[in-house]
Amino acid sequence: MTLDEVQKLHRLQSDFEKNPQNMQAAYELFTELNKLGKYNTVMRLYDKYELAYVSQKELYADRMLAQYDLAKDNIGSLGINLNDLGETRITGQSLNRILFTGSLDIFFQILTLIIFALAIMMVFKNFDQKSLLDNYKFDIKKAKEVNQRLADVKGVDEIKEEIENLIKMIKSPGEYLEKGAKLHRGVLLYGRPGTGKTLLARAIAGESGTNFIYCTGSHFDEMFVGVGAKRVRELFQEARTHKPCIIFIDEIDTLLSKSRRYQSEQSSSRATINQILAEMDGFEKTDQILVIGATNHEDSLDPAAVRPGRFDKKIHVPLPDINGRKDIFDLYLDKIAKSPEVESIKLATMCPGFTGAEIENLVNTAITEAIHTGKEEADMKDFEYARDRIMMGIERKKLSMGDKDRLLTAIHEAGHAIACYFTPGAKKLYKATIVARGGSLGATFMVPDESDMLSTNKEKVLANIDVAMGGHVAEKLFVGSEKITTGCSSDLRGATNLAYEAVRKYGMFGEDAGYIALDQKDLSQEHNAMVDEKVKQILDDSFKRVKQLLLDREQEIRNLAKNLFWYDYLDSDEMDKVIRGEDLPKDRVRQWDYQKEGEYIIKF
């Protein structure tokens, strides 16, 4: 649209909006809109005011209808279904937008030309630089700048001998080459997140006195084709410039995963993978370059990457055992103000399965809480608070729960706790609470034994299923089937998943469901039906066992629910006392209305 056309259309619209029933103004606007190809607008405006136009016996009425028919015929010739136009009714505001859009056409055309010219200028300005699209710089540390040592890495005593041998090979390659040994080109560190793989890689560089280049697998992912492979070439060129050198690639599974290689649309990803493998294959004996990769998903790596001559040395970085956790606590406790009652061995016992990163976070959370509460040093209560916050989530202090809801939650959690306390093979009770934390209104937490970190057995799996069933069964027995809450859903889902794993993954019920360990999608319909039937039987048997247990321990569950209701939370020692029939101190009992005791769900 030209500027004159825009101005004319704006004038006609203004006249039309003053009185849409003015036949002459409407006819002139419709005529102009048809000339500009705005047929849809003509039809919508005519439909809106049709009754007013038809009722007026003027010459313009026939002309208006002719303009409407013209718009209709043109829309039909474009192949547009008139029934589909009902959702696009034009209002006065939308007509304004049409006019405004036309007036902006010229402006945007000029703006586009300006932007294009500026882009061309930038290309020529940067043409002689290293790269317009990629000026990424790698994090290179000189040997003297790498301060980490093997003594700084705690909780990995099991693999220290392996690491020391690797350091010896890096420091004295000639000794190995003279005797015909081949040096490692790549080392893969794998294990749970937070176990210290990055720190371990830095310590290897620090002990061996080599330069250190840090990068992650995502550094090689770019939208521009060829940038990933280019960065790989630059990375290894930097390593050759700074040899002896260790290249550390964190999260290497994002770079060398199976899926990236075999996705046809990711040709640039395949080029990046091939480039890094080609660089490693091209190492000379005197290059003195070692590539260390770290991953949490060792099984997802491309087989070509872990074949001999590439990442052929694999080192599993395990979770720290109790002694390892003690050493890690000692390392971080020395950095904070703490009371004498805080002992690393106690904390290590409290935290089975914690990684080094989680222990560091726990210590920091404890000292932060101590500062927030005005203490000069952190005590055991601060560390218990930190552990609860990490394990159970943030306490929702402002959530208002009535006494009936609190009591119902207490019954549910007491069911879990009693099932855990009296079931052989179950984990050790840690704490139960009816204070809302995270996404739950209450929770019962157990801690595993050290042996559970390595493997489990059929007795323990069935015990875990029974404990998960405890809350649901308690509600059904002491509240009634009609008042069972939705809070049981996650428990039942957990029990069901455990049962499926026992049957389909561990072969613990092979005599009934076979010894096939495959995913559901890989099994026949008949076999899946057999597995489903066995899982149902396991869950039914668990329900019966837990029901009988809670009936036998009715007094214990009532006492525990009552004390949970009174105290909000109970630790393992307090639950042990309650279950044995002992009374707890009354100093922190919450207030409740004893006069309305008869109105509560159950009587104590």
Buried (B, 14 or more C-beta within 10 A) or exposed (E): BEEEBBEBBBEBBEBBEEEBEBBEBBBBBBBBBBEBEBBBBBBBBBBEBEEBBEEEEEEBBEBBBBBBEBBBEBBEEEEEEEEEBEEEEBEEEEBEEBBEEBBEEEEEEEEEEEEEEEEEEEEEEEEEEEEEEBEBEBEBBEBEEBEBEBEBBBBBBEBEEBBEEBBBBBEEBEEBEEEEEEBBBBBBBBBBEBBBBBBBBBBBBBBBEBBBBBBBBEBBBBEEEBBBBBBBEBBBEBBBEBBBBBBBBBBBBBBBBBEBBEEEEBEBBBBBBBBBBEBBEEBEEEBBBBBBBBBBEBEBBBEBBBEEEBBBBBBBBBBBBEEBBBBBBBBBBEEBEBBEEBBBEBBBBBBBBBBBBBBBBBBBBBBBBBBEEEBEBBBBBBBBBBBBBBBBBEBBEEEEBEBEBBBBBBBBBBBBBBBBBBBEBBBEBBBBBBBBBEEBBBBBBBBBEEEBBEEBEEEBBBBBBBBBBBBBBBBBBBBEEEEBBEBBEEBBEBBBEBBBBBBBEBBBBEEEBBEBEEEEEEBEEEBBEBBBEBBEBBBEBBBEBBBEBBEEBEEBBBBBBBBBBBBBBBBBEBBEBBBEEEEBEEEEEEEBEEEEEEEBBBEE
